[in-house]
Structure formats: structure tokens, C-alpha cells
């Protein structure tokens, strides 16, 4: 594969952790979307791994071309977006079914051929849910194209003086999905367990609940939520009032529907833009639901990956750095120990037309030096008040803590402002402690935005430079209603 070194590359994401198992097949998929979707993907992608942290890049000109086409479809062919979301919902349903089948397996009893077959099916399943998220993800990461457009639209529509919500508040209400996430379902189910008066029956129900939802924060390689975790959660819930929680969650969606209908009238929002808000709602719901099907899959597949590691002399983490075609070779006897270590330490892989080329060590670094990376210039003005998009409203002050990795979670205390390149399931415990959440790169369908809405915490996304301007201990104010963070 000829690497296009003459292009300017755009950094889309900075993952504190990713692996080949997660990225290679999905990053390939974005380079050639099915024609039936009517969407276009980017022609080239590449990923860079530095001690298992991962940076994801696309060509800037290609990125802009792709986004123009897919953005136009929000107006010219809204059905194509509906069809994509329906497809991804079905794919995620199928992956959940697959995951549950895997969970019942005894990996030690499977032949090498059977292990490979299960891995191949999982790879296809996760690509089937990951790649359809691509078009909206590209529109929102890192430039928030849909968010900015809808904010501007609402500002222009603000004719009445008697509005019940500002454009910023209206935006947050109008993009709220009308379907419950697994996170909300867990909270609702836990509240129902908390309502059981008999202690023995309540403890039995809680143990069953813990087993059902222990995967929620697993991500790509996280740990399972313990029974003790759920015991603490139910204790807090019983103290605050489980009946109140159940009633609030039961009535929440109905309340949101009424608010949305009222805002559609107040802002005089026409049919086309109502539909665009609905498309965004569906994108947010489908992104979280389909990611859950992936992460639940990693949780269920862990036994198979461990068994492959046992048979090939690889650790679980080394198995995660096998490319799709490597599993068969590893089980046939090829030694991947040094190869996977090198990939974790420093490697890059390029994808074009569903073909991937991998480079490691010195060769990878030599290629990296030839690549031109787009850099945003930080001015004095932009460093004093940093603007972003509000994922959830609110205004707070607090001490900043920069949290990008799981080991950094220990730094955070209740009431701190969490700033991150981008969040992931591994740092959810820190997000729960934070008074507000701020990210550099994410969009309205991102992990940070979705979890902030679930936690009902002020959240500012897409600042691009917050982690470069702030440091641990800085006193800051986050005003997610107006879309900025500033030092105090």
C-alpha cells in the first residue's frame, strides 16, 4: 500500500487505551461504506499506538469532502439516516444475541478451529455495529458540525420573548433520545430492588442484579462491577428514596416528549428540522446501544481470548494486539509475543479500501516523521476563555483534574472538574465524582456527552485545547449553559 504522505492529516480522537482487536477491522470499514447506505466514508485512515494509547487520523481534505456529502443528506435524503439507524439497531440486537451465546461456552472444550470461528464472528459483529456509527461520528468529531448548525438554527428561530428555554437549553432537550439506555434501565431496576422490604429477598435480588449488570463499565478491557459496588449504590438509593427514583424514571420520557413538543411550537421548528433533531436523537441512542453490544461482547469474549492466550503463550493483553488474520497463524504455532509487544509500544497501521498495512518500531517512526499533522494555533484570547459545545447544561466552579487514563482516577475528588482528551468506560468512576466534565475532541454522540446526560452533570465537549491549557489544581468555572470554561 502506498502511504499518502503528501496529505495533511486530521487528528480525530486520542484514546488513552485502544487495541488492534477493537480498531483494525472497524478502521478498515470506514474506508469503504456499502453503496446502499448512500453515505460516504473516508478513503484513508491510520492509527498510531504509543504504549497502548491510540491516536486516530484521517486526511483533512477527505474528511471535509465526506462530511459535506453526509451533512447534505440530513436535508436531501433523511430516510437514508433512518435506514442506517434501523440497520445498526438490528445489528446491535444480533450482537447481543451472539454475546449471550458466547457467555455460555466453555472455551477449554473448543477446538482451535472453533475458537477462530468465534473470534471471526465477533470481529464481523463488532464491525457491523461500529462502522454505521461512522457518518455521524465524523460529522461531530472533532468539529461538531451538526451541533453548531442546530445551535445557530435555534438562535435564528428565537422570535418570541416568552420562551421557556434558551437556545442552548432547547438544544439539550430536543436532542434527548426517547428510548431508555442500558444505564437508565440499570438504575430503574436497582431502584425496584431497593423497594423490596424483606432483607433476604432484597439481597438475593441484588446479587442477581449485580450479575446482570456487572459488565456496564467493562469497555475494551475493564474490570467487572463488584457486588460491593451495587451494595453501596443501593444504600445511597434507599437513603435518597427509591420510590422517588422509580417514579422519576417512569415519568421522565413522557416529560421530555411534552417539553419537546412545546419547544417545537415555541421555536416554530418546521418538518425538516424536526426530523433532523429526531435523527440526532436516534444517533445518540444507537451509538450508546451499539457500543454496549460491543463492550458486552468484549466482556463475554474474555474467556475465549484467555484460552487463545493459554494455547499460544500470549497474555490476554497480547491477544488484544493480534490483527484479525493473526489468530489462525498464532494457533498454528507462529510466535507473536515480541510482535504484539512492539505493537503496543509503538506502531501504526494504515487502511485503504478495507486493506490494512502494519508498521512497528523504527520503521513506524520513520513513516510517522513524513506525515503532516494539522495543528490548531492557540491564541492568547482562546487560552483565556475556552469555548465548546454543551452536552448537558449547568454552571459550576471547582479544581481541575486532568484524567485520561484509569490510573489517574485516584487524583479526582468529589466536586472536581474533570478534563480529558476524551472519556471512555474506564474512567466512568471519575465522571461520577466530578462536578463537571470537559473534553477536547468529542461530539454530541460521544461517550462523554451521553454519560453526562445520564449523570445529569454539566458537560462541555469539543473544546479542542482544554487539556493543553489547564493543569491539575487550577480553579476553573464551567458554564455549560453558555458553552465555555475559564480559569479563575
C-alpha positions as CSV (number, residue, x, y, z in Angstrom):
1,X,0.0,0.0,0.0
2,X,1.3,3.4,-0.9
3,X,1.1,5.8,2.1
4,X,-0.2,9.3,1.1
5,X,2.5,11.3,2.9
6,X,1.6,14.4,0.8
7,X,-1.8,14.8,2.6
8,X,-2.5,16.8,5.7
9,X,-3.9,14.5,8.4
10,X,-6.5,15.5,10.9
11,X,-6.5,14.0,14.5
12,X,-10.0,12.8,15.3
13,X,-9.5,11.0,18.6
14,X,-6.9,10.5,21.3
15,X,-7.8,7.3,23.1
16,X,-6.0,6.7,26.4
17,X,-6.3,3.0,25.5
18,X,-7.2,1.0,22.4
19,X,-6.0,-2.2,20.8
20,X,-5.8,-3.9,17.4
21,X,-8.8,-6.1,18.2
22,X,-11.0,-3.0,18.5
23,X,-9.5,-0.7,15.9
24,X,-8.2,-2.6,12.9
25,X,-11.3,-4.1,11.4
26,X,-13.5,-1.1,12.2
27,X,-11.0,1.5,11.0
28,X,-10.8,-0.5,7.8
29,X,-14.6,-0.5,7.4
30,X,-14.7,3.3,7.4
31,X,-12.7,3.4,4.1
32,X,-15.4,1.6,2.1
33,X,-19.0,2.0,3.1
34,X,-21.7,0.0,1.4
35,X,-23.3,1.8,-1.5
36,X,-26.8,1.0,-0.2
37,X,-26.2,3.3,2.7
38,X,-25.8,6.3,0.4
39,X,-23.2,7.7,2.8
40,X,-19.6,8.0,2.0
41,X,-16.6,7.2,4.2
42,X,-13.0,8.4,4.2
43,X,-10.6,6.9,1.7
44,X,-7.7,6.5,4.1
45,X,-7.3,6.1,7.8
46,X,-4.4,5.5,10.1
47,X,-3.9,4.8,13.8
48,X,-0.9,5.4,16.0
49,X,-0.2,3.4,19.2
50,X,2.1,4.7,21.9
51,X,2.3,2.4,24.9
52,X,-1.3,1.3,24.1
53,X,-2.6,4.8,23.8
54,X,-4.1,5.4,20.4
55,X,-4.4,8.4,18.1
56,X,-6.8,8.2,15.1
57,X,-6.2,10.2,11.9
58,X,-7.9,10.9,8.6
59,X,-6.9,13.1,5.7
60,X,-8.2,16.6,6.2
61,X,-9.4,17.1,2.6
62,X,-11.1,13.7,2.6
63,X,-12.7,14.4,6.0
64,X,-14.2,17.6,4.7
65,X,-15.5,16.0,1.5
66,X,-17.0,13.2,3.4
67,X,-18.7,15.4,5.9
68,X,-20.2,17.7,3.2
69,X,-21.8,14.8,1.5
70,X,-23.2,13.2,4.7
71,X,-24.3,16.5,6.1
72,X,-26.3,17.3,2.9
73,X,-28.2,14.0,3.4
74,X,-29.7,15.4,6.6
75,X,-31.7,17.6,4.2
76,X,-31.9,15.8,0.9
77,X,-32.3,12.2,2.0
78,X,-33.4,11.9,5.6
79,X,-34.6,8.4,5.0
80,X,-31.0,7.2,4.4
81,X,-30.2,8.2,8.0
82,X,-33.3,6.4,9.3
83,X,-32.4,3.3,7.4
84,X,-28.8,3.4,8.8
85,X,-30.1,3.7,12.4
86,X,-32.6,0.8,11.9
87,X,-29.8,-1.3,10.4
88,X,-27.5,-0.6,13.3
89,X,-30.2,-1.3,15.9
90,X,-30.8,-4.7,14.3
91,X,-27.0,-5.3,14.1
92,X,-26.7,-4.5,17.8
93,X,-29.6,-6.7,18.7
94,X,-27.9,-9.5,16.8
95,X,-24.6,-8.9,18.5
96,X,-26.2,-9.1,21.9
97,X,-27.7,-12.4,20.9
98,X,-24.2,-13.6,19.8
99,X,-22.6,-12.3,23.0
100,X,-25.1,-14.3,25.2
101,X,-24.2,-17.5,23.2
102,X,-20.5,-16.9,23.8
103,X,-21.2,-16.4,27.5
104,X,-22.5,-20.0,27.8
105,X,-19.4,-21.6,26.1
106,X,-16.6,-23.4,27.8
107,X,-13.6,-22.2,25.8
108,X,-11.4,-25.0,27.1
109,X,-13.6,-27.5,25.3
110,X,-13.4,-25.7,21.9
111,X,-11.0,-26.8,19.2
112,X,-8.6,-24.2,17.6
113,X,-10.8,-24.1,14.6
114,X,-13.9,-23.3,16.7
115,X,-12.0,-20.6,18.7
116,X,-11.1,-18.9,15.4
117,X,-14.6,-19.2,14.2
118,X,-16.0,-17.4,17.3
119,X,-13.4,-14.7,17.0
120,X,-14.1,-14.1,13.3
121,X,-17.9,-13.9,14.1
122,X,-17.2,-11.4,16.8
123,X,-15.0,-9.3,14.6
124,X,-17.7,-9.2,11.9
125,X,-20.3,-8.4,14.5
126,X,-18.5,-5.5,16.1
127,X,-17.6,-4.1,12.6
128,X,-21.4,-4.3,11.8
129,X,-22.2,-2.0,14.7
130,X,-19.1,0.2,14.8
131,X,-18.9,1.2,11.1
132,X,-22.5,2.5,10.8
133,X,-21.8,4.9,13.6
134,X,-19.1,6.4,11.5
135,X,-21.0,9.1,9.4
136,X,-22.4,10.9,12.5
137,X,-19.2,10.4,14.4
138,X,-17.2,12.1,11.6
139,X,-19.7,15.0,11.5
140,X,-19.4,15.6,15.2
141,X,-15.7,14.7,15.9
142,X,-13.9,17.0,16.4
143,X,-15.7,19.9,14.7
144,X,-19.3,19.5,16.0
145,X,-20.8,20.3,12.6
146,X,-24.4,19.2,13.4
147,X,-24.3,20.7,16.9
148,X,-23.1,24.0,15.6
149,X,-25.7,24.1,12.8
150,X,-28.6,23.3,15.2
151,X,-27.4,25.8,17.8
152,X,-27.3,28.5,15.1
153,X,-30.7,27.4,13.7
154,X,-32.3,27.7,17.2
155,X,-30.8,31.1,17.7
156,X,-32.2,32.4,14.5
157,X,-35.6,30.9,15.3
158,X,-35.8,32.7,18.6
159,X,-38.6,35.2,17.7
160,X,-40.8,35.0,20.9
161,X,-39.8,36.9,24.1
162,X,-41.7,34.3,26.2
163,X,-39.6,31.3,25.6
164,X,-39.4,28.7,28.3
165,X,-35.9,27.7,27.4
166,X,-32.8,29.4,25.8
167,X,-31.5,28.1,22.5
168,X,-28.8,26.2,24.5
169,X,-31.4,24.6,26.9
170,X,-33.7,23.9,24.0
171,X,-31.0,22.1,22.1
172,X,-30.3,19.8,25.0
173,X,-33.9,18.9,25.4
174,X,-34.6,18.5,21.7
175,X,-31.7,16.0,21.2
176,X,-32.6,13.8,24.2
177,X,-33.5,10.3,23.0
178,X,-37.0,8.9,23.7
179,X,-35.7,5.4,24.4
180,X,-34.1,4.2,27.6
181,X,-30.4,3.3,27.7
182,X,-29.0,0.3,29.5
183,X,-27.6,2.7,32.0
184,X,-31.1,4.0,32.8
185,X,-32.5,0.5,32.8
186,X,-29.9,-0.5,35.4
187,X,-30.8,2.5,37.6
188,X,-34.5,1.7,37.3
189,X,-34.0,-2.0,38.0
190,X,-31.8,-1.2,41.0
191,X,-34.5,1.2,42.4
192,X,-37.0,-1.7,42.1
193,X,-34.7,-4.0,44.1
194,X,-34.3,-1.2,46.7
195,X,-38.1,-1.3,47.2
196,X,-38.0,-4.9,48.4
197,X,-38.7,-4.7,52.1
198,X,-37.6,-8.2,53.1
199,X,-33.8,-8.1,53.5
200,X,-33.1,-11.7,52.5
201,X,-35.1,-11.4,49.3
202,X,-33.6,-8.0,48.6
203,X,-30.1,-9.4,48.9
204,X,-30.9,-12.2,46.5
205,X,-32.4,-9.8,44.0
206,X,-29.4,-7.6,44.3
207,X,-27.0,-10.5,43.7
208,X,-28.9,-11.3,40.5
209,X,-28.9,-7.6,39.5
210,X,-25.2,-7.3,40.0
211,X,-24.6,-10.4,37.8
212,X,-26.8,-8.9,35.1
213,X,-25.1,-5.5,35.0
214,X,-21.5,-6.2,36.1
215,X,-20.3,-5.6,32.5
216,X,-21.6,-2.0,32.3
217,X,-18.2,-0.3,32.8
218,X,-16.1,-3.1,31.2
219,X,-15.3,-1.3,27.9
220,X,-12.4,-2.9,26.0
221,X,-10.5,-4.4,28.9
222,X,-12.0,-3.1,32.1
223,X,-13.0,-4.8,35.3
224,X,-16.4,-6.1,36.3
225,X,-18.5,-4.1,38.7
226,X,-18.5,-6.0,42.0
227,X,-21.4,-6.9,44.3
228,X,-20.0,-4.4,46.8
229,X,-20.3,-1.7,44.3
230,X,-24.0,-2.4,43.9
231,X,-24.4,-2.7,47.6
232,X,-23.1,0.9,48.0
233,X,-25.3,2.1,45.2
234,X,-28.5,0.6,46.6
235,X,-27.6,2.0,50.1
236,X,-27.4,5.5,48.6
237,X,-30.6,5.0,46.6
238,X,-32.6,3.8,49.7
239,X,-31.4,6.8,51.6
240,X,-32.4,9.2,48.9
241,X,-35.7,7.4,48.2
242,X,-36.2,4.5,45.8
243,X,-39.9,5.3,45.3
244,X,-39.0,8.8,44.1
245,X,-36.4,7.4,41.7
246,X,-38.8,4.8,40.2
247,X,-41.5,7.5,39.7
248,X,-39.0,10.0,38.2
249,X,-37.7,7.4,35.7
250,X,-41.2,6.2,34.8
251,X,-42.3,9.8,34.1
252,X,-39.1,11.1,32.6
253,X,-39.7,10.2,28.9
254,X,-43.3,11.4,29.0
255,X,-42.0,14.7,30.4
256,X,-39.3,15.0,27.7
257,X,-41.9,14.4,25.0
258,X,-44.1,17.2,26.3
259,X,-41.1,19.6,26.6
260,X,-40.0,18.7,23.0
261,X,-43.5,19.3,21.6
262,X,-43.7,22.7,23.4
263,X,-40.3,23.8,22.1
264,X,-41.1,22.8,18.5
265,X,-44.1,25.2,18.7
266,X,-42.3,28.0,20.6
267,X,-39.3,27.9,18.2
268,X,-41.6,27.4,15.1
269,X,-39.5,24.4,14.0
270,X,-40.6,23.1,10.6
271,X,-40.8,19.5,9.5
272,X,-37.3,19.2,8.0
273,X,-35.6,20.4,11.2
274,X,-37.9,18.4,13.4
275,X,-36.6,15.4,11.5
276,X,-33.0,16.4,11.9
277,X,-33.5,16.6,15.7
278,X,-35.0,13.1,15.5
279,X,-32.0,11.9,13.5
280,X,-29.7,13.2,16.2
281,X,-31.8,11.6,19.0
282,X,-31.6,8.3,17.2
283,X,-27.8,8.7,16.6
284,X,-27.3,9.3,20.3
285,X,-29.4,6.3,21.4
286,X,-27.9,4.0,18.7
287,X,-24.3,5.0,19.5
288,X,-24.7,4.0,23.1
289,X,-26.8,0.9,22.5
290,X,-24.5,-0.4,19.8
291,X,-21.4,0.4,21.8
292,X,-22.9,-1.5,24.7
293,X,-23.3,-4.5,22.4
294,X,-19.6,-4.3,21.6
295,X,-18.4,-3.8,25.2
296,X,-20.7,-6.6,26.4
297,X,-19.1,-8.7,23.7
298,X,-15.6,-8.0,25.0
299,X,-16.8,-9.0,28.5
300,X,-18.3,-12.2,27.1
301,X,-15.4,-13.0,24.8
302,X,-12.8,-12.6,27.5
303,X,-12.8,-16.4,28.2
304,X,-12.1,-17.2,24.6
305,X,-9.3,-14.6,24.4
306,X,-7.7,-16.0,27.6
307,X,-7.9,-19.5,26.2
308,X,-6.3,-18.4,22.9
309,X,-3.6,-16.8,25.1
310,X,-3.1,-20.0,27.0
311,X,-2.7,-22.1,23.9
312,X,-0.3,-19.6,22.2
313,X,1.7,-18.5,25.2
314,X,0.4,-15.0,25.0
315,X,-1.0,-12.8,27.8
316,X,-4.6,-11.5,27.5
317,X,-3.2,-8.1,26.5
318,X,-1.0,-9.5,23.8
319,X,-4.0,-11.3,22.4
320,X,-5.8,-8.0,22.1
321,X,-3.0,-6.8,19.9
322,X,-3.4,-9.5,17.3
323,X,-4.8,-8.3,14.0
324,X,-7.8,-10.3,12.5
325,X,-5.7,-12.5,10.3
326,X,-3.2,-13.3,13.1
327,X,-5.4,-15.5,15.3
328,X,-5.2,-18.5,12.9
329,X,-1.4,-18.1,12.5
330,X,-0.9,-17.8,16.2
331,X,-2.9,-21.0,16.9
332,X,-0.9,-22.8,14.2
333,X,2.3,-22.0,16.0
334,X,3.6,-18.6,15.0
335,X,5.1,-16.7,17.9
336,X,3.5,-13.3,18.3
337,X,4.9,-12.4,21.7
338,X,7.5,-9.9,20.5
339,X,5.3,-8.7,17.7
340,X,2.4,-7.8,20.0
341,X,4.8,-6.2,22.5
342,X,6.2,-4.0,19.7
343,X,2.7,-3.1,18.5
344,X,1.8,-1.9,22.0
345,X,5.0,0.0,22.4
346,X,4.9,1.9,19.1
347,X,3.1,1.0,15.9
348,X,1.0,2.5,13.2
349,X,-1.5,0.9,10.8
350,X,-2.9,2.4,7.6
351,X,-6.2,1.3,6.0
352,X,-7.4,1.9,2.4
353,X,-10.2,0.1,0.7
354,X,-10.5,-2.4,3.5
355,X,-6.8,-3.3,3.3
356,X,-4.5,-2.7,6.3
357,X,-0.7,-2.3,6.4
358,X,1.0,-2.5,9.8
359,X,4.4,-1.0,10.7
360,X,6.2,-1.2,14.1
361,X,9.2,0.3,15.9
362,X,11.8,2.2,13.9
363,X,10.0,1.7,10.6
364,X,6.8,3.1,12.0
365,X,8.6,6.1,13.5
366,X,10.3,6.8,10.2
367,X,7.0,6.9,8.4
368,X,5.4,9.0,11.1
369,X,8.0,11.7,10.6
370,X,6.9,12.1,7.0
371,X,3.3,12.7,7.8
372,X,1.9,16.2,8.1
373,X,-0.5,16.7,11.1
374,X,-2.9,19.6,11.2
375,X,-2.3,21.7,14.3
376,X,-4.7,24.3,15.7
377,X,-3.0,27.5,16.7
378,X,-3.6,28.6,20.3
379,X,-4.0,32.4,20.6
380,X,-3.9,34.4,23.9
381,X,-7.7,35.0,23.5
382,X,-8.5,31.4,23.0
383,X,-6.5,30.4,26.0
384,X,-8.3,32.7,28.5
385,X,-11.9,31.6,27.8
386,X,-12.2,28.2,26.0
387,X,-15.4,27.6,24.1
388,X,-17.0,24.3,23.5
389,X,-20.5,22.7,23.0
390,X,-22.8,22.0,25.8
391,X,-23.7,18.3,26.1
392,X,-25.6,19.0,29.4
393,X,-26.3,22.3,31.0
394,X,-25.2,23.8,34.3
395,X,-22.7,26.1,35.9
396,X,-20.1,25.1,38.5
397,X,-16.7,26.1,39.9
398,X,-14.1,23.7,41.1
399,X,-10.5,22.5,41.0
400,X,-9.4,20.9,37.7
401,X,-8.2,17.3,37.4
402,X,-6.8,16.0,34.1
403,X,-8.0,12.4,33.8
404,X,-7.1,10.5,30.6
405,X,-6.3,7.0,32.0
406,X,-7.6,4.6,34.6
407,X,-4.5,5.0,36.9
408,X,-5.3,8.8,37.0
409,X,-8.7,8.2,38.5
410,X,-7.2,8.3,42.0
411,X,-6.5,12.0,41.6
412,X,-10.1,13.1,41.5
413,X,-12.2,14.2,44.5
414,X,-15.9,14.9,44.8
415,X,-16.6,18.3,43.2
416,X,-13.5,18.5,40.9
417,X,-13.8,19.5,37.3
418,X,-12.7,16.5,35.1
419,X,-10.9,17.5,31.9
420,X,-10.0,14.8,29.4
421,X,-8.9,14.3,25.8
422,X,-12.0,12.1,25.5
423,X,-13.7,9.8,28.0
424,X,-14.2,6.1,28.0
425,X,-15.9,3.5,30.2
426,X,-12.8,3.0,32.2
427,X,-13.0,6.5,33.7
428,X,-16.7,6.5,34.5
429,X,-16.0,6.2,38.3
430,X,-14.1,9.6,38.0
431,X,-17.0,11.1,36.0
432,X,-19.4,10.2,38.8
433,X,-17.2,12.1,41.3
434,X,-16.8,15.1,39.0
435,X,-18.9,18.3,39.3
436,X,-18.5,18.9,35.5
437,X,-16.9,17.1,32.6
438,X,-14.9,18.8,29.8
439,X,-13.3,17.2,26.8
440,X,-11.1,18.2,23.9
441,X,-12.4,16.1,21.0
442,X,-15.8,14.7,21.4
443,X,-19.2,15.4,19.9
444,X,-22.9,15.1,21.0
445,X,-23.0,11.4,20.3
446,X,-19.8,10.8,22.2
447,X,-19.3,8.8,25.4
448,X,-18.8,12.0,27.5
449,X,-21.9,13.6,26.2
450,X,-24.1,10.5,26.7
451,X,-22.8,9.7,30.2
452,X,-23.1,13.3,31.3
453,X,-26.7,13.3,30.3
454,X,-27.2,10.1,32.2
455,X,-25.5,11.5,35.3
456,X,-27.1,15.0,34.7
457,X,-23.8,16.8,35.1
458,X,-22.6,19.9,33.3
459,X,-20.6,18.8,30.3
460,X,-18.6,20.8,27.7
461,X,-17.4,18.9,24.6
462,X,-15.2,19.7,21.6
463,X,-13.0,22.4,23.2
464,X,-10.0,21.0,21.3
465,X,-7.4,22.6,23.6
466,X,-8.7,22.3,27.3
467,X,-6.1,19.7,28.3
468,X,-3.3,21.8,26.9
469,X,-4.4,25.0,28.7
470,X,-5.4,23.6,32.2
471,X,-3.4,21.7,34.7
472,X,-4.2,19.8,37.9
473,X,-5.3,22.2,40.7
474,X,-6.4,25.1,38.5
475,X,-9.5,26.8,39.8
476,X,-12.0,27.0,36.9
477,X,-15.6,27.8,36.1
478,X,-17.6,25.7,33.7
479,X,-20.7,27.3,32.2
480,X,-22.2,24.7,30.0
481,X,-25.3,26.9,29.5
482,X,-23.2,29.4,27.6
483,X,-20.6,27.0,26.4
484,X,-17.3,27.9,28.0
485,X,-14.7,27.1,30.6
486,X,-12.3,29.7,32.1
487,X,-9.6,30.0,34.7
488,X,-10.4,31.9,37.8
